[in-house]
């Protein structure tokens, strides 16, 4: 049954704003070993503005480039990333992307710069954290979704595991976009679809562990078996687990993700993207979404993506 246009727009909004909210909530706790949901909420309540990091900043760049070109253009997306970084270099970028942006500005091809910096390419989660616009725009076209996720990752994260992480995150967002929120989300079916989308390897292994952990939740095991680090394979499956562990509550899913510690802003952002795509914009607590920095512009980008 097709999703009503207004609710589909709500899902686009939910994915992009959910990225920003999860990112901003998680940012103050990056690197922490353990943090409680109460502490996360208390810190957010004290902030007048929920400020996002490079995760959301680069997600905005993905959306801007897709809109400008009505699809993927590698050179344009790479230069959009570089331009946005130059305008706001204080977003918490790691050392890799700015170096890649300088190479691109110096004339290195958009699909070669990342491999020049990292031999074999990076397999970090930097391309997965920003992929929400790809997930929603191609929610009904898995083949194109995979292609665009792969190529958009190539700019900064050219290792196959980096690309697969971006594709997995994008497809999780797409599946969530296509589903009507239900009191009986079929988590086994959701995981089976993700598994079938991925080639054999570490992501399939992690998705199988997600299934086992959902039946016997254990924070220590989640961190040990799925991870909470900056590698895509140690964070994308964790975000998927966090969503599926609390599919009916954006707040609980994101708080649960951040409470795992580690790369809290990125795992929070990715969880927020999937949950927002599933539940829609209105499921994001108003006390958070209304304080999100630059929210009007992010919602404008989501609405325009939905209208393509």
C-alpha positions as CSV (number, residue, x, y, z in Angstrom):
1,X,0.0,0.0,0.0
2,X,1.6,3.3,-1.1
3,X,2.4,5.8,1.7
4,X,0.3,9.0,1.7
5,X,2.2,11.9,0.2
6,X,2.0,14.0,3.4
7,X,3.3,11.1,5.5
8,X,6.1,10.4,3.0
9,X,7.2,14.0,3.4
10,X,7.1,13.6,7.2
11,X,9.5,10.6,6.8
12,X,11.9,12.6,4.7
13,X,11.8,15.3,7.3
14,X,12.2,12.7,10.1
15,X,15.3,11.2,8.5
16,X,17.1,14.5,8.0
17,X,16.1,16.2,11.2
18,X,16.5,12.9,13.0
19,X,20.1,12.9,11.8
20,X,20.7,16.3,13.3
21,X,19.0,15.7,16.6
22,X,20.8,12.4,17.2
23,X,24.1,14.0,16.2
24,X,23.6,17.1,18.5
25,X,22.4,15.0,21.5
26,X,25.3,12.6,21.2
27,X,28.0,15.2,20.6
28,X,28.7,16.2,24.2
29,X,29.4,12.6,25.1
30,X,31.7,11.5,22.4
31,X,34.4,9.2,23.7
32,X,32.5,8.5,27.0
33,X,32.5,4.9,28.3
34,X,29.0,5.1,29.8
35,X,26.3,7.7,30.0
36,X,22.7,7.4,31.2
37,X,19.6,8.5,29.3
38,X,18.8,10.9,32.2
39,X,22.2,12.6,31.8
40,X,21.8,13.0,28.0
41,X,18.3,14.6,28.5
42,X,19.6,16.8,31.3
43,X,22.4,18.2,29.1
44,X,20.1,18.7,26.2
45,X,17.6,20.6,28.4
46,X,20.3,23.0,29.5
47,X,21.2,23.9,26.0
48,X,19.5,26.8,24.3
49,X,20.5,25.4,20.9
50,X,21.3,21.8,20.0
51,X,24.4,22.3,17.9
52,X,25.3,19.6,15.3
53,X,28.7,18.4,14.2
54,X,30.4,17.5,10.9
55,X,27.9,14.5,10.7
56,X,25.0,16.7,10.0
57,X,27.0,19.4,8.2
58,X,28.1,16.8,5.6
59,X,24.6,15.4,5.4
60,X,23.4,18.9,4.4
61,X,26.1,18.9,1.7
62,X,24.8,15.6,0.3
63,X,21.3,16.9,0.2
64,X,22.4,20.2,-1.4
65,X,24.3,18.4,-4.2
66,X,21.5,15.9,-4.9
67,X,19.1,18.7,-5.2
68,X,21.3,20.9,-7.4
69,X,21.9,18.0,-9.8
70,X,18.6,16.1,-9.4
71,X,20.8,13.2,-8.6
72,X,24.4,12.3,-8.0
73,X,27.3,14.3,-9.4
74,X,30.6,13.3,-7.8
75,X,32.6,16.4,-8.7
76,X,29.8,18.7,-7.5
77,X,29.3,16.8,-4.2
78,X,33.0,16.8,-3.5
79,X,33.3,20.5,-4.1
80,X,30.1,21.1,-2.0
81,X,31.8,19.3,0.9
82,X,34.9,21.4,0.4
83,X,33.0,24.6,0.3
84,X,30.9,23.9,3.3
85,X,34.0,22.9,5.3
86,X,35.7,26.1,4.4
87,X,32.7,28.1,5.5
88,X,32.4,26.2,8.8
89,X,35.6,24.4,9.7
90,X,34.7,24.3,13.4
91,X,32.2,21.4,13.1
92,X,34.6,18.8,14.5
93,X,35.9,17.3,11.3
94,X,38.6,14.7,11.8
95,X,42.0,15.2,10.1
96,X,41.1,13.1,7.0
97,X,38.3,14.9,5.2
98,X,39.9,18.4,5.2
99,X,43.0,17.0,3.7
100,X,40.9,15.3,1.0
101,X,39.1,18.6,0.4
102,X,42.4,20.4,-0.1
103,X,43.5,17.7,-2.6
104,X,40.2,18.2,-4.5
105,X,40.5,21.9,-4.5
106,X,44.1,21.5,-5.9
107,X,42.7,19.5,-8.9
108,X,42.8,15.9,-7.8
109,X,39.8,14.0,-9.2
110,X,36.9,13.6,-6.8
111,X,37.0,9.8,-6.9
112,X,40.8,9.6,-6.4
113,X,41.6,12.0,-3.5
114,X,40.4,9.7,-0.8
115,X,42.6,6.9,-1.9
116,X,45.6,9.2,-2.1
117,X,45.3,9.9,1.6
118,X,44.5,6.4,2.8
119,X,46.0,3.5,1.1
120,X,43.1,1.3,0.1
121,X,40.7,4.0,1.3
122,X,39.1,4.7,4.7
123,X,36.6,2.3,6.2
124,X,35.4,4.8,8.8
125,X,31.7,5.7,9.3
126,X,32.0,9.2,7.8
127,X,30.1,8.3,4.6
128,X,27.4,6.4,6.5
129,X,26.7,9.2,8.9
130,X,25.8,11.6,6.1
131,X,23.8,9.3,3.8
132,X,20.2,10.0,5.0
133,X,19.4,12.1,1.9
134,X,20.4,9.1,-0.3
135,X,18.3,6.7,1.7
136,X,15.1,8.7,1.4
137,X,15.6,10.0,-2.2
138,X,16.1,6.4,-3.5
139,X,13.8,4.7,-1.0
140,X,12.0,2.9,-3.9
141,X,15.0,2.1,-6.0
142,X,17.5,-0.2,-4.2
143,X,19.9,-0.5,-7.2
144,X,20.2,3.3,-7.6
145,X,20.5,3.7,-3.8
146,X,23.4,1.3,-3.8
147,X,25.1,3.0,-6.7
148,X,24.8,6.5,-5.2
149,X,25.7,5.4,-1.7
150,X,28.8,3.8,-3.1
151,X,29.9,6.7,-5.3
152,X,29.2,9.3,-2.6
153,X,31.3,7.3,-0.2
154,X,34.1,7.1,-2.7
155,X,34.8,10.8,-2.2
156,X,36.1,10.4,1.3
157,X,35.8,6.7,2.3
158,X,36.9,4.6,-0.6
159,X,37.5,1.3,1.1
160,X,35.0,-1.4,0.3
161,X,33.9,-1.7,3.9
162,X,33.3,2.1,4.1
163,X,31.2,1.9,1.0
164,X,29.2,-1.1,2.2
165,X,28.6,0.7,5.5
166,X,27.1,3.7,3.7
167,X,25.0,1.4,1.5
168,X,23.7,-0.6,4.5
169,X,22.8,2.6,6.4
170,X,21.1,4.1,3.4
171,X,19.1,0.9,2.8
172,X,18.0,0.7,6.4
173,X,16.7,4.3,6.0
174,X,15.0,3.3,2.8
175,X,13.3,0.3,4.4
176,X,12.2,2.4,7.3
177,X,10.8,5.0,4.9
178,X,8.7,2.4,3.0
179,X,7.1,1.0,6.2
180,X,4.0,2.2,7.9
181,X,4.8,2.5,11.7
182,X,3.1,-0.4,13.4
183,X,2.8,-1.8,16.8
184,X,4.2,-5.1,15.4
185,X,7.2,-4.2,13.3
186,X,8.6,-7.4,11.9
187,X,12.2,-7.1,13.0
188,X,13.2,-10.4,11.6
189,X,11.9,-9.4,8.2
190,X,13.7,-6.0,8.4
191,X,17.0,-7.8,9.2
192,X,16.5,-10.4,6.5
193,X,16.0,-7.7,3.9
194,X,19.2,-5.9,5.1
195,X,21.1,-9.3,5.0
196,X,19.9,-10.0,1.5
197,X,21.0,-6.6,0.3
198,X,24.6,-7.1,1.6
199,X,27.4,-9.3,0.2
200,X,28.8,-12.0,2.3
201,X,31.2,-10.7,5.0
202,X,31.4,-8.8,8.2
203,X,28.2,-6.8,7.8
204,X,26.1,-10.0,7.4
205,X,27.9,-11.4,10.5
206,X,27.1,-8.3,12.5
207,X,23.4,-8.3,11.3
208,X,23.1,-11.9,12.5
209,X,24.5,-10.8,15.9
210,X,21.9,-8.0,16.0
211,X,19.1,-10.6,15.7
212,X,20.5,-12.6,18.6
213,X,21.0,-9.5,20.8
214,X,17.5,-8.3,20.2
215,X,16.2,-11.4,21.9
216,X,18.6,-11.1,24.8
217,X,19.5,-7.4,25.3
218,X,22.8,-6.8,27.1
219,X,24.7,-3.5,26.8
220,X,28.1,-5.1,27.3
221,X,27.5,-7.6,24.6
222,X,26.2,-5.0,22.2
223,X,29.4,-3.0,22.6
224,X,31.6,-6.1,22.4
225,X,29.8,-7.8,19.5
226,X,28.6,-4.9,17.4
227,X,31.0,-2.1,18.5
228,X,30.7,1.6,19.2
229,X,33.7,2.9,17.3
230,X,34.4,5.0,14.3
231,X,34.8,2.1,11.9
232,X,31.7,1.7,9.7
233,X,31.4,-2.0,10.6
234,X,31.6,-1.1,14.3
235,X,28.8,1.5,14.2
236,X,26.3,1.1,11.4
237,X,25.1,-2.3,12.8
238,X,24.9,-0.7,16.2
239,X,22.7,2.0,14.9
240,X,20.4,-0.5,13.3
241,X,20.3,-2.5,16.6
242,X,19.4,0.7,18.5
243,X,16.5,1.4,16.2
244,X,15.2,-2.1,16.2
245,X,15.5,-2.3,20.0
246,X,13.2,0.7,20.4
247,X,11.3,0.9,17.1
248,X,8.3,2.8,18.4
249,X,10.1,5.6,20.2
250,X,12.5,8.0,18.5
251,X,13.6,9.3,21.9
252,X,14.3,5.9,23.4
253,X,16.1,4.6,20.3
254,X,18.5,7.6,20.2
255,X,19.0,7.7,23.9
256,X,19.8,4.0,23.9
257,X,22.3,4.5,21.1
258,X,24.1,7.3,22.8
259,X,24.2,5.6,26.1
260,X,26.5,2.9,24.6
261,X,29.3,5.5,24.6
262,X,32.1,5.7,22.1
263,X,31.3,7.5,18.8
264,X,28.1,8.8,20.3
265,X,27.4,11.6,17.9
266,X,27.6,9.5,14.8
267,X,25.8,6.4,16.2
268,X,23.1,8.8,17.5
269,X,22.9,10.5,14.1
270,X,22.5,7.2,12.2
271,X,20.0,5.9,14.7
272,X,18.0,9.1,14.5
273,X,18.0,8.9,10.7
274,X,16.5,5.4,10.7
275,X,14.0,6.1,13.5
276,X,13.0,9.4,11.9
277,X,12.4,7.7,8.6
278,X,10.2,5.1,10.2
279,X,8.2,7.2,12.6
280,X,8.2,10.5,10.8
281,X,8.9,14.1,11.9
282,X,6.3,14.4,14.6
283,X,7.7,11.5,16.5
284,X,10.9,13.5,17.2
285,X,10.3,15.3,20.6
286,X,9.5,18.9,20.0
287,X,11.8,20.0,22.8
288,X,14.7,18.6,20.7
289,X,13.7,19.3,17.2
290,X,12.6,22.9,17.9
291,X,16.1,23.6,19.4
292,X,18.0,22.0,16.6
293,X,20.4,24.4,15.0
294,X,19.5,25.4,11.4
295,X,16.3,23.3,11.6
296,X,14.4,25.4,9.1
297,X,17.0,24.9,6.4
298,X,17.3,21.2,7.1
299,X,13.5,20.8,6.8
300,X,13.5,22.9,3.6
301,X,16.1,20.5,2.1
302,X,14.0,17.5,3.1
303,X,10.8,18.9,1.6
304,X,12.6,19.7,-1.7
305,X,14.1,16.2,-1.8
306,X,10.6,14.8,-1.4
307,X,9.4,16.9,-4.3
308,X,12.0,15.6,-6.8
